[in-house]
Amino acid sequence: KEVRDPNTSSLDQMEKAALLIQLGEPPQHLLHDLFSTRKERLQADMRRASERFERYKNDKTDGNANNDDGDDDDYDDDHDDDGVNHGAHGNDNDNKRQHRVTTLVSFMQEDFLAGFELFAKSFQDTFVRPLSRQNDEQAQKSLDKCVSGLDAFAGELFAEYFGTLRAELLRQGTLDSDTSTAEDRAQIVTLTQTMNQFYMSIVGPSRIARRAHLGDRAEEI
């Protein structure tokens, strides 16, 4: 039951799965329950990140996050993720546009990406690595199903993640090269530098789910 409970932590979920495997349950029989319930949880995490981002934008629009102290419950307005101070009054359009996208990526890192990596690494420890140490044919078949399942799981989730980010960029108009001015195109170049944070954020998931080609798909953003 706990293997199918999306409210169970990924570590508890894997502990129960490992116990079932010790009791003789074939690993591949657990894949559907594990992936479907964790997908539901991680999709909820993505929605929460988007909702936090919308609240952040609304606060900015209402002027609630423009105090000189730069305080904000979800994001420090005066600093980027590396702790670099950009000043409390950086209100030009280019900075706003960069700040919004960086904030969305930051929220996704906290609410979605961290959870994905925790689950995926636990899955590897529980399923992939033990099976890879076995040489019999059945173990190798189970291993292939586990690896393929993890890759498909990652591919589906990250398609949604990439789509959410791209939709926000399109909403801001930063990808509309047909109508952009030279100034807008310059802002896109600056935004691309900010997007390095996004590309770095998928290095770990790309290594975990190699056949999902997450890095290549991220380049399409």
N, C-alpha and C positions, 0 to 999 in steps of 0.2 A: 504493500500500500504506500509506504513512504517513498519508494522508487518512483511512483506515479504522482506524487504530491508536488506541484510546482512551488508550494510555499516552503518546502523543505530545502535547507541549504544544500549547495552542490556537494559539500564535503560529507554531510550526512547521507545524501543520496548515494554517493559512491561507496560509503561504508556498508550500506545495506546491499548494494549491488555486489560488492566483494564477498559478503557473507553468503549471498545466494549462489555465487560461483563456487565457493568452497563446498556448498551443499550439493553441488552437482548440476546446477542450472547452466545450460550452454550460454556462453557470453552473448552470442548473437540474438538470443531470445529476449534479452533485456534492452536491446538497442532502441526499439520503437518507443517504449515507455520512457526511457532516459531522455532521448532527444526531443520527443514531443512535449514533455512536461517542462524541460529546461528551455525549449524554444519559447513556450508560452511565458515563462518568467522573464526571459531576456527581452522579448518584445515589449512586455510591460515596462521593463527598465528603460527601453528606448523611448517609449511614450512619456515616461516621467521626465526624462531629459529634455524632450521637446516642450513639455509643459513648463518646466523650470525656465527654459529659454524664452518662452512666450511671456512669462511673468516678468522676466528681466527686461525684455523689450518694452513691455507696458509700463514698467517702472521708469524706464528712461524717457518714454513719451510723456508720462505724467510729471516728469521732473522730480521724481522721488529719489532718484539715485544720483543727483547732481550736486550733492553737498560738498563743501570744500574738503571734508575729511575722507571722501571717496568711499564711505562704508556701504556695503551691500551684503545681504545675507548669503547670496549665492556666488558672488564674484567680487574680487577686489578691483575696483574701477581704475585705480592708479597704477596697477602692476600687471604685467603679463605673467604667464606661467613660469617664467624663469626669474621672477622677482624684479624685473627691470621697471623702474619708475618712469612712467610716461607723463606724469603731471596730472593734476586734478582737473585741468581745464582744456584737455586736448579734444576740442569739439569740432574740428574740421570734418568734412564729409568722409574723407579718406580714412581717418582714424576711426570714425564711427563704424564704417563698413568693415574694416579689419576686425574691430573689437567684437562686433556681432558674431562673425564667423568663428573667431577664436573661442568665444564664449560657448557657442554651440558645440564645437569639438571638445572643449573642456568638460562640458556637462555629459557628453556622450562617453568620454573616457571614464568619468566617475561612475555613471549609472549603468552603462552597458559594457564597455570594453573590459573593465576590470572583472566583471562577473563572467564574461565569456572566457577570459584567460584562466580564471580560477577553475571553472568547470572543465575546460579542455585539458588543462594540465592534470587534473584529477582523473579524467577519463584515460589519459595516456598511462598514468601510473597504475590504474586499476585494470585496464583492458589491454592496451597496446603493448606495453613493455613486457608484462608476463607472457603474453602469447608469442612475442618475438623471440623469447628464449626457448621456445619449444620447437622441435624439429619435425614432429609428425604432421602428416598431410591435413588432418582435421584442424589442428591448431593454426596452420597456415591459411586455411580457408576462413576460419573465424577471424584471424588477424586481418585479412583482406576486407572482410565485411565491416569490421570495426573501423578501419582506416577510411574506407569509402564512405561509411556512415558519418564519420566526423567531418570529412571534407564536404559532403552534401549539406550537412547541418550548418557548417560555417558559411557555405556559399549562399544559402537561403537567407540567413540572418544578415550577412553583410550586404547583400543586394538591397535589403530594406534600409540598412544604415547609410549606404552610399546614396540611395534615392532620397532619403530625408535631407542629407547635406546638399545634394544637387538642387533639390527643390528650393531650399533656402537661398542658394546662390542665384538661381533663376528669378526668384521673387525680388531679389534686390536689383536685378538687372545687370549683374556683373558679367554674365556670360553672353549677353546679347551683343555680339561683335558687329552685327550689321548696322546697328543704330548708335553705337557708342562713339563718343568724341575722342579726340586724342588724349584729353585729360582722363576720360573714363578708362581708356586702354592703359594708361600709365597706372591708374589705380588698380587695375587687374594685375599688373605686374607686381605691384606691392602686395596685393592680396595673395598672390602665388607664394611669396616668401612666407607669409603667415601660414599658408596651407602646409608648409613643411611640418608643422606640428601634427597635422592630420596624417601625413604620410609616415611620420615616425611612429604614430600611435598604432599603426597596423603591422609594424615589423614583427612583433611577437605573434599575433594571430597568423600571419603569413607563414611563419616557420612551423607553427603547429599544424595548420591545414594546408600543406604544400600544394596539393592537387586542386585546391579551390582557386588558385591563382589570384589571390586577393590583391597582391601588389599590382598586377597587370590591370585588374579591374579598377583599382583606385586611380590609376593614371588616367582613366577615362573621365574622371571628375573634371 
